[in-house]
């Protein structure tokens, strides 16, 4: 199982706790119980409370590296498929690192390689605020605003060095700008279907098709705001999005992007250890084992294999 997005690194940094075992939705004990091969840990920077995003990122990053080092017998940072296979074969979990808020780059194209050298392999281009890369999809206000000229350079440089652009949180126009610039797959790490839940954070049918055609994936987000009309994040609603997306873009575009530890509402799948609930529900709905394997890992692995070095 591969999860493309959680906010546990930020939780540990801002609120304390240990990666080995904590009160949150993701820790090593839960990852092991859930049979997770790789977890993408986001360095989430909230520009509401941050004056220097790059410095804040480095502090969070270094804090998380300490946690990884303290648990190196169970989990290791990985940057590509070869490294992931090695740690998995040795019985350990792979930790991919991402940045959630492109303002960490502060508009400096040359910083992309520096970030790459730190082991970052995914960058969520925007969060909820406009930045030097582009505009967010917090609401429909910025729908028709795309990447800035600097943002276009940054996305091209990301593809060149081997960092996956993540369009979750990016405006509609920004999505199509990334589609135009990138020749390789990109991802929407934690986004669902807008036709099922009309929220700007979700992807339109056209976006789903284009992402699928490019070989990218979208990770199913477990936050209730992006699922349905209930305050609790229901398993049935997650499956409803999967059913719909499969019909629109095919099974190969679907992945997992839980957003665990970035969700404030109650989730029927309480934490990463309970992911088998989704697998069993999909099986009950008639999904083949091969399809479930694609959703849970193989689709994400395909993208990693094509983009990461």
C-alpha positions as a printed Julia matrix, in Angstrom:
309×3 Matrix{Float64}:
   0.0    0.0     0.0
   1.2    3.5    -0.89
  -0.37   6.68    0.47
   0.49   9.8    -1.51
  -0.28  12.36    1.19
  -0.34  12.76    4.95
   0.42  15.73    7.21
   2.05  13.78   10.03
   5.45  15.49    9.7
   3.77  18.86   10.28
   1.76  17.5    13.22
   4.91  16.19   14.88
   6.67  19.51   14.32
   3.89  21.83   15.48
   2.16  19.71   18.12
   4.82  17.25   19.28
   4.82  13.49   19.46
   6.93  10.67   18.07
   6.82   8.93   14.72
   7.19   5.54   16.4
   3.8    5.77   18.13
   1.5    8.75   18.59
  -2.11   9.91   18.98
  -2.39  10.84   15.3
  -3.56   8.79   12.3
  -0.1    7.81   11.07
   2.79   6.32   13.01
   5.13   3.4    12.48
   2.98   0.98   14.46
  -0.08   1.87   12.36
   1.88   1.82    9.1
   3.09  -1.7     9.85
  -0.37  -2.89   10.84
  -1.8   -1.4     7.65
   0.75  -3.17    5.46
   2.07   0.1     4.06
   5.05  -0.16    1.7
   5.53   3.58    1.28
   4.11   6.72    2.84
   4.54  10.2     1.39
   5.1   12.63    4.25
   4.31  16.26    3.43
   6.27  19.14    4.85
   3.18  21.34    5.1
   3.84  25.07    5.48
   0.89  27.23    6.57
   1.52  30.73    5.2
  -1.03  32.06    7.71
   1.57  31.58   10.43
   4.87  31.78    8.6
   7.15  34.68    7.66
   9.99  32.66    6.17
   8.66  29.54    4.41
  12.06  28.17    3.42
  13.41  28.43    6.96
  10.21  26.9     8.34
  10.49  24.04    5.87
  14.11  23.35    6.86
  13.16  23.27   10.54
  10.29  20.86    9.9
  12.39  18.76    7.53
  15.24  18.43   10.03
  12.82  17.57   12.83
  11.35  14.78   10.71
  14.79  13.5     9.69
  15.55  13.04   13.4
  12.36  11.01   13.77
  13.33   8.86   10.79
  16.83   8.36   12.17
  15.45   7.29   15.55
  13.37   4.64   13.77
  15.76   3.61   11.0
  15.25  -0.07   11.78
  11.6    0.34   10.69
  11.46   3.18    8.16
  13.91   4.87    5.77
  13.77   7.86    3.47
  13.6    6.77   -0.18
  13.8    8.83   -3.35
  13.07   6.34   -6.13
  11.69   2.88   -6.87
  15.03   1.11   -6.57
  15.53   2.46   -3.04
  11.93   1.6    -2.12
  12.33  -1.98   -3.3
  15.54  -2.31   -1.28
  14.03  -1.12    2.02
  10.84  -3.13    1.45
  12.87  -6.28    0.76
  14.7   -5.65    4.04
  11.38  -5.43    5.89
  11.22  -1.66    6.28
   8.8    1.06    5.17
   9.79   3.64    2.57
   9.29   7.32    3.41
   8.99   9.66    0.43
   9.16  13.36    1.32
   7.08  16.12   -0.23
   6.51  19.85    0.25
   2.97  21.19    0.52
   3.29  24.88   -0.39
   5.44  25.91   -3.34
   6.26  29.24   -1.71
   9.07  27.34    0.02
  10.92  27.94   -3.27
  10.27  31.71   -2.94
  10.23  32.0    -6.71
  13.83  30.83   -7.04
  14.18  28.34   -9.89
  17.69  27.41   -8.74
  16.26  26.26   -5.4
  14.45  23.36   -7.1
  17.72  21.4    -7.41
  18.63  22.25   -3.81
  15.27  20.86   -2.67
  15.84  17.78   -4.82
  19.24  17.23   -3.18
  17.5   17.23    0.22
  15.44  14.24   -0.94
  12.16  15.98   -1.77
  10.41  14.2    -4.64
   6.94  15.84   -4.76
   5.97  19.51   -4.49
   2.35  20.6    -4.06
   2.61  23.81   -6.06
   0.19  25.9    -4.0
  -1.79  25.57   -0.81
  -4.62  27.98    0.04
  -2.9   31.22   -0.94
  -1.54  32.73   -4.16
   2.22  32.37   -4.34
   5.05  33.0    -6.79
   4.15  29.81   -8.68
   0.4   30.26   -9.15
  -3.04  30.41   -7.6
  -4.98  28.1    -5.28
  -8.36  26.39   -5.59
  -9.55  27.23   -2.07
 -12.62  28.61   -3.86
 -13.56  29.39   -7.46
 -12.15  32.95   -7.24
  -8.86  32.02   -8.94
 -10.33  29.42  -11.32
  -9.1   31.2   -14.47
  -5.72  32.3   -13.13
  -2.85  30.04  -14.12
   0.83  29.65  -13.38
   2.97  32.75  -13.2
   5.91  33.06  -15.64
   8.15  32.07  -12.72
   5.83  29.17  -11.93
   6.13  27.86  -15.46
   9.92  27.88  -15.16
   9.76  26.13  -11.8
   7.48  23.36  -13.06
   9.74  22.77  -16.07
  12.76  22.61  -13.77
  10.97  20.18  -11.45
  10.38  17.81  -14.33
  13.98  18.21  -15.48
  15.51  17.26  -12.13
  12.94  14.6   -11.21
  10.43  16.14   -8.8
   6.75  15.32   -9.37
   4.44  18.36   -9.65
   1.35  17.98   -7.47
  -1.72  19.93   -8.64
  -3.93  19.31   -5.6
  -4.71  22.85   -4.32
  -3.86  24.39   -7.73
  -6.36  26.47   -9.72
  -8.15  24.99  -12.73
  -6.12  27.08  -15.19
  -2.97  26.11  -13.31
  -3.8   22.43  -13.85
  -3.92  22.92  -17.6
  -0.71  24.97  -17.55
   1.06  22.05  -15.84
  -0.48  19.71  -18.43
   0.96  21.92  -21.19
   4.44  22.17  -19.66
   5.0   18.61  -18.44
   5.72  15.76  -20.8
   5.85  13.18  -18.0
   3.08  12.21  -15.54
   2.14  14.5   -12.67
  -0.25  13.93   -9.78
  -3.14  15.32   -7.78
  -1.99  13.76   -4.53
  -5.19  14.28   -2.54
  -8.18  15.23   -4.7
 -11.51  13.63   -5.6
 -14.17  14.03   -8.33
 -15.88  17.42   -8.62
 -18.93  15.91  -10.31
 -19.62  13.9    -7.15
 -18.72  16.65   -4.68
 -18.77  20.15   -6.17
 -15.71  21.63   -4.49
 -12.91  23.48   -6.33
 -10.36  21.19   -4.64
 -11.74  18.29   -6.67
 -11.03  17.55  -10.33
 -13.45  18.04  -13.19
 -14.17  15.17  -15.59
 -11.94  16.83  -18.18
  -9.08  17.09  -15.7
  -9.5   13.44  -14.73
  -9.35  12.37  -18.38
  -6.33  14.56  -19.14
  -4.49  13.36  -16.04
  -5.21   9.77  -17.03
  -4.05  10.33  -20.61
  -0.79  11.78  -19.27
  -0.29   8.7   -17.1
  -0.74  10.54  -13.82
  -2.77   9.62  -10.75
  -5.12  11.24   -8.26
  -5.06  10.14   -4.63
  -8.43   9.63   -2.96
  -8.78  12.21   -0.18
 -10.6   11.1     2.98
 -11.6   14.61    4.15
 -15.39  14.94    4.34
 -15.33  18.39    2.65
 -14.28  16.69   -0.58
 -16.36  13.5    -0.31
 -20.05  14.11    0.25
 -22.71  15.75    2.38
 -21.89  14.11    5.71
 -19.65  15.49    8.46
 -18.07  12.07    8.88
 -15.87  10.74    6.06
 -17.79   7.64    5.02
 -16.33   4.59    3.34
 -19.32   4.51    0.99
 -18.51   8.01   -0.26
 -14.87   7.13   -0.92
 -16.02   4.14   -2.97
 -18.55   6.32   -4.82
 -15.74   8.61   -5.96
 -13.62   5.63   -7.0
 -16.52   4.16   -9.01
 -17.09   7.47  -10.76
 -13.43   8.18  -11.5
 -12.97   4.66  -12.87
 -15.79   5.3   -15.33
 -14.4    8.69  -16.37
 -10.64   8.14  -16.47
 -10.11   4.42  -16.0
  -8.71   2.39  -13.13
  -5.11   3.44  -13.86
  -5.65   7.04  -12.68
  -6.8    6.13   -9.15
  -4.51   6.03   -6.11
  -4.67   6.74   -2.37
  -3.95  10.19   -0.91
  -5.62   9.96    2.48
  -4.71  13.4     3.88
  -4.46  11.71    7.27
  -3.39  14.12   10.04
  -4.61  16.99    7.9
  -8.26  16.09    8.51
 -10.23  17.55   11.42
 -13.45  15.57   10.96
 -14.17  11.98   12.01
 -13.16   9.37    9.41
 -14.76   5.93    9.16
 -11.32   4.61    8.24
  -9.87   5.89   11.51
  -6.19   5.69   10.64
  -3.68   4.19    8.23
  -3.83   0.79    9.98
  -7.46   0.35    8.9
  -6.94   0.64    5.14
  -8.04  -2.95    4.64
 -11.58  -1.67    5.23
 -11.43   0.03    1.83
  -9.91  -3.01    0.13
 -12.65  -5.29    1.48
 -15.38  -2.84    0.49
 -14.03  -2.6    -3.05
 -13.86  -6.4    -3.26
 -17.48  -6.6    -2.09
 -18.38  -4.13   -4.86
 -16.91  -6.46   -7.46
 -13.47  -4.95   -7.95
 -10.86  -7.47   -9.05
  -7.73  -8.03   -6.96
  -5.7   -6.6    -9.84
  -7.77  -3.39   -9.77
  -7.44  -3.04   -5.99
  -3.68  -3.55   -6.32
  -3.54  -0.72   -8.85
  -5.46   1.66   -6.58
  -3.46   0.73   -3.49
   0.04   0.78   -4.98
   0.72  -0.1    -8.59
  -0.59   3.1   -10.16
   1.52   5.26   -7.84
   4.53   3.01   -8.43
   4.12   3.46  -12.18
   4.33   7.25  -11.84
   7.3    7.06   -9.46
   9.08   4.72  -11.85
   8.59   7.08  -14.78
   9.46  10.39  -13.09
  11.79   9.73  -10.16
  15.49   9.07  -10.61
